Amino acid sequence: MQNIGKLYLVATPIGNLDDITYRAVQILNDVDIIAAEDTRHSLKLLNHLNISKPLISYHRHSDENKTDLLISKLLNGENIALITDAGTPAISDPGEEIVKKAIEENIQIIPIPGPCALINALIASGMNTREFSFYGFLPLNKKLRKNKFEELKKENKTIILYEAPHKINQTLNDILNELGDVNIVIARELTKIHEEFIRGKISEIISSYTELKGELIIIIEGTKIIESDNIKELLKNMSLEEHYEYYKKQNLDKKEIIKKIAKDRNVNKNEIYMKLINIK
Ligand code: SAM
């Protein structure tokens, strides 16, 4: 029986060409075919590496036939490396479809690790890296976008979003309106000359930067804001007694508790004081 080929998912640089791995170069040299998102774009990398191979374009808008063509080549014993314009295939990039089909055909899939923009943005963000949620690009359709924001409001992990530079202003304003004045990090131009991390409250970033250029990732601090929003909601719905007990458990003295309750309920301290005398 003829051996079937292997599908390699090869990560390529997200800016700095030196970030290609030895193993990626070896695989790209060894395979029979390279399937690339944009063949012209990938040629620059392959020329830089002195690699000359048959290239087949495989992009987001490729139809099912293109996937089937690559699968038939794999079944014919040809080894294929899938690369994208930048980073790791199948992460907000083509790859998912062919991987699913390859699994159905018992084709071996081998990931070749390397750059991935979201991971590098996250590790240098200074935010919680133990638990995070990657949402890729937000939908453009109004209703789907609104639904996605509803989902984000409930998210208590660090949130990672991809965005195109010409849509960043709109997206930052949408985040401010939907999630409030959250702490964010914008990771810009990773691995390139103008690499930059912009950290702060989203309102401050919006007012300080009128034009954010280049490739960008938005990281949103999930836990604190959303938890504190939930707590606020919870406290508002408590009786005054329950509210008092909530702070008492935190070992606060009476004066401090009254001050906090007044702030939570947006009323005068004396009003709370008088009401508590009646209760207690
Ligand atoms: N598959 C890629 C990966 O592994 O990261 C991501 C591809 S996705 C189509 C492109 C998005 O990734 C950009 O819009 C941007 O949000 C992010 N991105 C890619 N390269 C970047 C870089 N050098 N700096 C910051 N963000 C980058």
Boltz pocket constraint, residues with backbone or C-beta under 6 A from the ligand:
constraints:
  - pocket:
      binder: B
      contacts: [[A, 14], [A, 15], [A, 84], [A, 86], [A, 87], [A, 88], [A, 89], [A, 90], [A, 91], [A, 92], [A, 93], [A, 115], [A, 116], [A, 117], [A, 118], [A, 161], [A, 162], [A, 163], [A, 164], [A, 187], [A, 188], [A, 189], [A, 190], [A, 191], [A, 192], [A, 215], [A, 216], [A, 217]]
      max_distance: 6.0
